[in-house]
Amino acid sequence: MSKSTWLAHVSEDGRQQTVLEHLQGTARRSASHAGNFGAEEQGELAGRAHDLGKYTAAFQRRLLDQGPKVDHSTAGAVECMKRGQPFAAFAVAGHHGGLPDGGGRGDGPGAGTFWSRINRAMAGGLEDYGAWQSELSLPDAARPEYAVRDKLEGMFFTRMLFSCLVDADYTDTGQFMNGSGRDAAGTDSIDELWARLQAHIAGWFPPKGALNARRCAILETCIREGKRRAPDLYTLTVPTGGGKTVSSLAFGLVQAKEWGLKRVVYVVPYTSIIEQTAQTFREILGDDNVLEHHSGISFDLEADEASTPQTERFTRASETWDVPVVVTTAVQFFESLFSNRPSQARKLHNLAKSVLIFDEAQMLPLPCLRPCVWAITQLVRHYGACAVLCTATQPALDPIVRSFAPELSQEELCPMADADWEAFRRVTFRRAGRLDRDALAAQLQAHTQVLCIVNTRKAAREVFNRLEGEGNFHLSTLMYPAHRRAVLNEVRRRLREGQTCRVVSTSLIEAGVDVDFPALYREEAGLDSMLQAAGRCNREGRRAPEESVVVLFQGEGRPPRLFETAIDAGRMVLDRFADIASREAVRSYFEILRDLKGRDAQDIYGILPLMESEFFPFRTVAERFHLIDSPTVTVYIPEGEGVGLVERLRGGEGGRNLYRSLGQYGVSVYESDLQALDRAGAVRRLEDGSYVLAKLEAYSRDTGLALDVSGGEAQFI
């Protein structure tokens, strides 16, 4: 074949992109991405090698005549391995189907591992692709010493290189297919965002009142430290009500501005609170500069042979995080870091030279604590990131961090004297022992305004159903977000106007939700949860702490298995400390929680030992690592504006904007609950795999989706 006929892509309007053009364009972008962590040569190598397998007659037939699929990734991986470049070889091998397990050097063709593919190719299992040598060469590329020396760090480096390649490949392909000649833009600079934040907070000074004065002092400290301190690992411990959301954003923006970092990634613990945080940031910085990314917005790039203009447009922002401010969940963040899939890994290189703020860092799940902390230290040590563990109740992570990266500072950005800390105390705690649901409901009924937080959705529904009269509300994740938001708006109105307002909720309300109740009941839980819940009582300090009582009680039945360890540690602190809000009590709690079940309980899936014992087990790690033990499926509820959105989905429409809007009408359920709903005919599966509620009687305006449905009727029990 002549040079001009080696094609990589053909667009719908007949334009042709040669393999050489695609490899050069991908290599340029991949090198630029990898340059952010000092690996420009590795990025260029991976980009040049990734599609060498397209220099075959079989691939050309596939492209022009719609023939069978062709393995066009292994050839480039072989060429990288011949040059002693395993990191680039893995990235190339996985750039469409995902990073494989390494396996062993003796693996046969059927093993499905990296080595099985290399061995098959070396034994003559690939069609001749040697024509590439007449068109381009592969560069020599220095390998980072840390990645060569340490197996775990080598595996992390490979993921980051893989991210550079995947993003570069899909971007170059997408721009050719849609005829665009330049990369996407359209967001403001960090300098412009900093100016917007300054304009937003200008009216806070001079502060009015003692509490606001302390909040402004915390904000000023965060700004000062952001300018002064080089990127590192820091803690930010601010009492509930201290304004840490805006203060931490201010630190992130000024840190990026002063030290040349590219973005702020704000990681929150729950999907249920991401919207409020993202909306706050959008109001300050503008809609186009803030990406809200969670499980409701995801696309599978590897499912397609190539990007199209439509998929590129819908996926770019959510898949690349190439925006100034990203608000995401811990599940999205960490499962992306341990995934082997191109769609999840594409964004990872944009964590380099970024400010990573982990809001409510104490909520990092204990079963994955060590792998999560290890990943954070990797980003700070080798990829130019600044990380902030931001919380009102700082966890005792110091020993874990020291075991991975003793050189990181872990300095507190805003050290506070005891007197300043005490100024934020607004409640008094009282233990009430065991309360069954009848007794609990009776006590709540005696209050005009009260919030009760329990540990399960079932308990929330049953306690709520025992309340009588008007002004009673229920909140749980069985209600779709737009429904919860409407309830919260009504709750806030009633609180402001002094009307009857009794709310029974799961823990979704205790972090990041701005409500202010005069009295609060909290089922015994982890100390961090109990203290966070207390932040919803007397939030603005308008009443004396003695008049704002938080009642801690034991509920009916056994606690959820997921919460057992935290509840046990919380009860130990309740027994030992008269003042559970003291910093000594908080530190003791996290030390107990960290050590209660030993080191193995901090990595129950054995992620770190697996990576140490095997050769780059990417696929196995991805299958094992789950921040949430039981994955959920979203059921869309056709109510209100959701009716029209669901109809658009039924009609075959897709895209990020539609799914983002649908997320406001989605309820996440476990697989077993979905199966029960399906057996009862209460849900319907659409062609795109989405589930829609088919029987609206299974959704209550009071308590949300009923999971126990039988005989075609919803049973609210």
Solvent accessible surface area in square Angstrom, and as a share of the most:
residue,aa,sasa,rsa
1,M,140,0.63
2,S,67,0.43
3,K,128,0.54
4,S,79,0.51
5,T,62,0.36
6,W,26,0.09
7,L,7,0.03
8,A,1,0.01
9,H,13,0.06
10,V,46,0.26
11,S,6,0.04
12,E,173,0.78
13,D,105,0.55
14,G,47,0.45
15,R,88,0.32
16,Q,105,0.47
17,Q,13,0.06
18,T,33,0.19
19,V,0,0.00
20,L,23,0.11
21,E,90,0.40
22,H,0,0.00
23,L,0,0.00
24,Q,83,0.37
25,G,5,0.05
26,T,0,0.00
27,A,4,0.03
28,R,149,0.54
29,R,26,0.09
30,S,0,0.00
31,A,9,0.07
32,S,72,0.46
33,H,37,0.17
34,A,0,0.00
35,G,33,0.32
36,N,35,0.18
37,F,19,0.08
38,G,73,0.71
39,A,6,0.04
40,E,101,0.45
41,E,87,0.39
42,Q,0,0.00
43,G,0,0.00
44,E,53,0.24
45,L,0,0.00
46,A,0,0.00
47,G,0,0.00
48,R,51,0.19
49,A,0,0.00
50,H,0,0.00
51,D,1,0.01
52,L,0,0.00
53,G,2,0.02
54,K,8,0.03
55,Y,1,0.00
56,T,7,0.04
57,A,34,0.27
58,A,21,0.16
59,F,5,0.02
60,Q,4,0.02
61,R,133,0.48
62,R,44,0.16
63,L,37,0.18
64,L,97,0.48
65,D,106,0.55
66,Q,141,0.62
67,G,18,0.18
68,P,115,0.73
69,K,148,0.63
70,V,38,0.22
71,D,58,0.30
72,H,10,0.04
73,S,9,0.06
74,T,0,0.00
75,A,3,0.02
76,G,0,0.00
77,A,1,0.00
78,V,6,0.03
79,E,11,0.05
80,C,0,0.00
81,M,44,0.20
82,K,121,0.51
83,R,106,0.39
84,G,39,0.38
85,Q,15,0.06
86,P,28,0.17
87,F,7,0.03
88,A,0,0.00
89,A,0,0.00
90,F,0,0.00
91,A,0,0.00
92,V,0,0.00
93,A,4,0.03
94,G,0,0.00
95,H,0,0.00
96,H,33,0.15
97,G,58,0.56
98,G,3,0.03
99,L,1,0.00
100,P,4,0.02
101,D,31,0.16
102,G,0,0.00
103,G,35,0.33
104,G,33,0.32
105,R,182,0.66
106,G,77,0.74
107,D,34,0.18
108,G,35,0.34
109,P,106,0.67
110,G,81,0.78
111,A,53,0.41
112,G,53,0.51
113,T,18,0.11
114,F,1,0.00
115,W,23,0.08
116,S,2,0.01
117,R,52,0.19
118,I,8,0.04
119,N,44,0.22
120,R,76,0.28
121,A,15,0.11
122,M,121,0.54
123,A,91,0.70
124,G,63,0.60
125,G,40,0.39
126,L,38,0.19
127,E,76,0.34
128,D,119,0.61
129,Y,31,0.12
130,G,26,0.25
131,A,32,0.25
132,W,8,0.03
133,Q,123,0.55
134,S,102,0.66
135,E,31,0.14
136,L,18,0.09
137,S,78,0.50
138,L,19,0.09
139,P,37,0.23
140,D,136,0.71
141,A,9,0.07
142,A,78,0.60
143,R,103,0.38
144,P,24,0.15
145,E,133,0.59
146,Y,35,0.13
147,A,4,0.03
148,V,76,0.44
149,R,155,0.57
150,D,55,0.29
151,K,87,0.37
152,L,17,0.08
153,E,9,0.04
154,G,0,0.00
155,M,0,0.00
156,F,4,0.02
157,F,0,0.00
158,T,0,0.00
159,R,6,0.02
160,M,0,0.00
161,L,0,0.00
162,F,0,0.00
163,S,0,0.00
164,C,0,0.00
165,L,0,0.00
166,V,0,0.00
167,D,4,0.02
168,A,0,0.00
169,D,5,0.03
170,Y,4,0.02
171,T,4,0.02
172,D,12,0.06
173,T,4,0.03
174,G,0,0.00
175,Q,18,0.08
176,F,30,0.12
177,M,33,0.15
178,N,66,0.34
179,G,52,0.50
180,S,47,0.30
181,G,80,0.76
182,R,179,0.65
183,D,66,0.34
184,A,64,0.50
185,A,85,0.66
186,G,63,0.61
187,T,56,0.33
188,D,40,0.21
189,S,57,0.37
190,I,25,0.13
191,D,85,0.44
192,E,87,0.39
193,L,0,0.00
194,W,16,0.06
195,A,55,0.42
196,R,99,0.36
197,L,0,0.00
198,Q,87,0.39
199,A,77,0.60
200,H,77,0.34
201,I,11,0.06
202,A,63,0.49
203,G,61,0.58
204,W,101,0.35
205,F,67,0.28
206,P,111,0.70
207,P,48,0.30
208,K,155,0.66
209,G,55,0.53
210,A,70,0.54
211,L,35,0.17
212,N,59,0.30
213,A,42,0.33
214,R,81,0.30
215,R,47,0.17
216,C,8,0.05
217,A,52,0.40
218,I,6,0.03
219,L,3,0.02
220,E,88,0.39
221,T,21,0.12
222,C,0,0.00
223,I,27,0.14
224,R,130,0.47
225,E,9,0.04
226,G,0,0.00
227,K,98,0.42
228,R,148,0.54
229,R,33,0.12
230,A,49,0.38
231,P,42,0.26
232,D,31,0.16
233,L,1,0.01
234,Y,9,0.03
235,T,17,0.10
236,L,0,0.00
237,T,21,0.12
238,V,0,0.00
239,P,10,0.06
240,T,23,0.14
241,G,11,0.11
242,G,0,0.00
243,G,36,0.35
244,K,22,0.09
245,T,43,0.25
246,V,20,0.12
247,S,2,0.01
248,S,1,0.00
249,L,0,0.00
250,A,0,0.00
251,F,1,0.00
252,G,0,0.00
253,L,0,0.00
254,V,0,0.00
255,Q,0,0.00
256,A,2,0.02
257,K,79,0.33
258,E,80,0.36
259,W,101,0.35
260,G,50,0.48
261,L,13,0.06
262,K,84,0.36
263,R,12,0.04
264,V,0,0.00
265,V,0,0.00
266,Y,0,0.00
267,V,4,0.02
268,V,1,0.00
269,P,20,0.13
270,Y,73,0.28
271,T,69,0.40
272,S,29,0.19
273,I,4,0.02
274,I,2,0.01
275,E,43,0.19
276,Q,67,0.30
277,T,14,0.08
278,A,0,0.00
279,Q,77,0.34
280,T,41,0.24
281,F,0,0.00
282,R,24,0.09
283,E,123,0.55
284,I,10,0.05
285,L,0,0.00
286,G,21,0.20
287,D,100,0.52
288,D,109,0.56
289,N,4,0.02
290,V,7,0.04
291,L,3,0.02
292,E,7,0.03
293,H,5,0.02
294,H,18,0.08
295,S,77,0.50
296,G,22,0.21
297,I,0,0.00
298,S,74,0.48
299,F,38,0.16
300,D,74,0.38
301,L,6,0.03
302,E,42,0.19
303,A,74,0.57
304,D,60,0.31
305,E,67,0.30
306,A,25,0.20
307,S,2,0.01
308,T,51,0.30
309,P,43,0.27
310,Q,98,0.43
311,T,39,0.23
312,E,14,0.06
313,R,160,0.58
314,F,41,0.17
315,T,2,0.01
316,R,39,0.14
317,A,31,0.24
318,S,0,0.00
319,E,5,0.02
320,T,0,0.00
321,W,1,0.00
322,D,64,0.33
323,V,19,0.11
324,P,8,0.05
325,V,0,0.00
326,V,0,0.00
327,V,0,0.00
328,T,0,0.00
329,T,4,0.03
330,A,9,0.07
331,V,37,0.21
332,Q,21,0.09
333,F,1,0.01
334,F,0,0.00
335,E,37,0.17
336,S,1,0.00
337,L,1,0.00
338,F,4,0.02
339,S,8,0.05
340,N,10,0.05
341,R,93,0.34
342,P,0,0.00
343,S,4,0.03
344,Q,42,0.19
345,A,1,0.01
346,R,0,0.00
347,K,2,0.01
348,L,1,0.01
349,H,3,0.01
350,N,10,0.05
351,L,1,0.01
352,A,0,0.00
353,K,65,0.28
354,S,0,0.00
355,V,0,0.00
356,L,0,0.00
357,I,0,0.00
358,F,3,0.01
359,D,13,0.07
360,E,8,0.04
361,A,3,0.02
362,Q,11,0.05
363,M,31,0.14
364,L,18,0.09
365,P,37,0.23
366,L,29,0.14
367,P,39,0.25
368,C,1,0.01
369,L,13,0.06
370,R,17,0.06
371,P,0,0.00
372,C,0,0.00
373,V,4,0.02
374,W,14,0.05
375,A,0,0.00
376,I,3,0.02
377,T,0,0.00
378,Q,1,0.01
379,L,0,0.00
380,V,15,0.09
381,R,80,0.29
382,H,39,0.17
383,Y,1,0.00
384,G,35,0.34
385,A,1,0.01
386,C,0,0.00
387,A,0,0.00
388,V,1,0.00
389,L,5,0.03
390,C,0,0.00
391,T,0,0.00
392,A,3,0.02
393,T,7,0.04
394,Q,23,0.10
395,P,11,0.07
396,A,4,0.03
397,L,9,0.05
398,D,58,0.30
399,P,64,0.40
400,I,5,0.02
401,V,1,0.00
402,R,94,0.34
403,S,69,0.44
404,F,34,0.14
405,A,0,0.00
406,P,90,0.57
407,E,106,0.47
408,L,10,0.05
409,S,32,0.21
410,Q,24,0.11
411,E,82,0.37
412,E,44,0.20
413,L,1,0.00
414,C,7,0.04
415,P,103,0.65
416,M,25,0.11
417,A,63,0.49
418,D,99,0.51
419,A,77,0.60
420,D,56,0.29
421,W,29,0.10
422,E,80,0.36
423,A,36,0.28
424,F,6,0.03
425,R,70,0.26
426,R,21,0.08
427,V,14,0.08
428,T,58,0.34
429,F,46,0.19
430,R,123,0.45
431,R,105,0.38
432,A,32,0.25
433,G,34,0.33
434,R,151,0.55
435,L,18,0.09
436,D,67,0.35
437,R,37,0.13
438,D,92,0.48
439,A,39,0.30
440,L,4,0.02
441,A,6,0.05
442,A,65,0.50
443,Q,62,0.27
444,L,1,0.00
445,Q,58,0.26
446,A,88,0.69
447,H,57,0.26
448,T,79,0.46
449,Q,27,0.12
450,V,0,0.00
451,L,0,0.00
452,C,0,0.00
453,I,0,0.00
454,V,3,0.01
455,N,16,0.08
456,T,45,0.26
457,R,53,0.19
458,K,113,0.48
459,A,8,0.06
460,A,0,0.00
461,R,32,0.12
462,E,34,0.15
463,V,1,0.00
464,F,23,0.10
465,N,86,0.44
466,R,97,0.36
467,L,17,0.08
468,E,127,0.57
469,G,69,0.67
470,E,110,0.49
471,G,8,0.07
472,N,24,0.12
473,F,34,0.14
474,H,5,0.02
475,L,0,0.00
476,S,0,0.00
477,T,49,0.28
478,L,4,0.02
479,M,0,0.00
480,Y,9,0.03
481,P,30,0.19
482,A,15,0.12
483,H,5,0.02
484,R,23,0.08
485,R,99,0.36
486,A,55,0.43
487,V,19,0.11
488,L,19,0.10
489,N,81,0.42
490,E,52,0.23
491,V,0,0.00
492,R,59,0.22
493,R,76,0.28
494,R,32,0.12
495,L,28,0.14
496,R,177,0.65
497,E,99,0.44
498,G,53,0.51
499,Q,65,0.29
500,T,30,0.18
501,C,0,0.00
502,R,28,0.10
503,V,1,0.01
504,V,0,0.00
505,S,0,0.00
506,T,13,0.08
507,S,27,0.18
508,L,11,0.05
509,I,0,0.00
510,E,0,0.00
511,A,0,0.00
512,G,32,0.31
513,V,7,0.04
514,D,72,0.37
515,V,4,0.02
516,D,28,0.15
517,F,0,0.00
518,P,36,0.23
519,A,12,0.10
520,L,0,0.00
521,Y,8,0.03
522,R,4,0.02
523,E,22,0.10
524,E,2,0.01
525,A,7,0.05
526,G,4,0.04
527,L,1,0.00
528,D,12,0.06
529,S,20,0.13
530,M,0,0.00
531,L,19,0.09
532,Q,3,0.01
533,A,0,0.00
534,A,10,0.07
535,G,2,0.02
536,R,4,0.02
537,C,1,0.00
538,N,0,0.00
539,R,42,0.15
540,E,62,0.28
541,G,36,0.35
542,R,177,0.65
543,R,73,0.27
544,A,41,0.32
545,P,41,0.26
546,E,127,0.57
547,E,119,0.53
548,S,0,0.00
549,V,44,0.26
550,V,0,0.00
551,V,5,0.03
552,L,0,0.00
553,F,2,0.01
554,Q,40,0.18
555,G,12,0.12
556,E,70,0.31
557,G,63,0.61
558,R,197,0.72
559,P,38,0.24
560,P,34,0.21
561,R,183,0.67
562,L,125,0.62
563,F,69,0.29
564,E,43,0.19
565,T,18,0.11
566,A,26,0.20
567,I,2,0.01
568,D,66,0.34
569,A,0,0.00
570,G,0,0.00
571,R,68,0.25
572,M,65,0.29
573,V,0,0.00
574,L,14,0.07
575,D,105,0.54
576,R,155,0.57
577,F,57,0.24
578,A,118,0.92
579,D,54,0.28
580,I,8,0.04
581,A,20,0.16
582,S,19,0.12
583,R,80,0.29
584,E,115,0.51
585,A,0,0.00
586,V,10,0.06
587,R,113,0.41
588,S,19,0.12
589,Y,1,0.00
590,F,9,0.04
591,E,68,0.31
592,I,22,0.11
593,L,24,0.12
594,R,37,0.14
595,D,82,0.42
596,L,63,0.31
597,K,124,0.53
598,G,31,0.30
599,R,159,0.58
600,D,117,0.61
601,A,15,0.12
602,Q,8,0.04
603,D,15,0.08
604,I,92,0.47
605,Y,46,0.17
606,G,20,0.20
607,I,0,0.00
608,L,13,0.07
609,P,77,0.48
610,L,11,0.06
611,M,2,0.01
612,E,102,0.46
613,S,84,0.55
614,E,87,0.39
615,F,67,0.28
616,F,10,0.04
617,P,1,0.01
618,F,0,0.00
619,R,96,0.35
620,T,35,0.20
621,V,0,0.00
622,A,21,0.16
623,E,111,0.50
624,R,98,0.36
625,F,5,0.02
626,H,67,0.30
627,L,14,0.07
628,I,87,0.44
629,D,73,0.38
630,S,52,0.34
631,P,94,0.59
632,T,65,0.38
633,V,39,0.23
634,T,45,0.26
635,V,0,0.00
636,Y,15,0.06
637,I,0,0.00
638,P,17,0.11
639,E,30,0.13
640,G,63,0.61
641,E,133,0.60
642,G,0,0.00
643,V,74,0.43
644,G,40,0.38
645,L,19,0.10
646,V,1,0.00
647,E,97,0.43
648,R,106,0.39
649,L,8,0.04
650,R,92,0.34
651,G,69,0.67
652,G,67,0.65
653,E,76,0.34
654,G,27,0.26
655,G,5,0.05
656,R,41,0.15
657,N,105,0.54
658,L,3,0.01
659,Y,43,0.17
660,R,74,0.27
661,S,46,0.30
662,L,0,0.00
663,G,15,0.14
664,Q,37,0.16
665,Y,21,0.08
666,G,10,0.10
667,V,1,0.01
668,S,47,0.31
669,V,0,0.00
670,Y,91,0.35
671,E,83,0.37
672,S,77,0.49
673,D,31,0.16
674,L,6,0.03
675,Q,88,0.39
676,A,27,0.21
677,L,0,0.00
678,D,79,0.41
679,R,184,0.67
680,A,19,0.15
681,G,37,0.36
682,A,0,0.00
683,V,9,0.05
684,R,128,0.47
685,R,151,0.55
686,L,22,0.11
687,E,185,0.83
688,D,76,0.39
689,G,24,0.23
690,S,16,0.11
691,Y,36,0.14
692,V,0,0.00
693,L,2,0.01
694,A,37,0.29
695,K,54,0.23
696,L,82,0.41
697,E,88,0.39
698,A,1,0.00
699,Y,12,0.05
700,S,22,0.14
701,R,133,0.48
702,D,86,0.45
703,T,8,0.05
704,G,0,0.00
705,L,3,0.01
706,A,4,0.03
707,L,37,0.18
708,D,68,0.35
709,V,13,0.08
710,S,59,0.38
711,G,84,0.80
712,G,22,0.21
713,E,101,0.45
714,A,16,0.13
715,Q,74,0.33
716,F,82,0.34
717,I,115,0.58
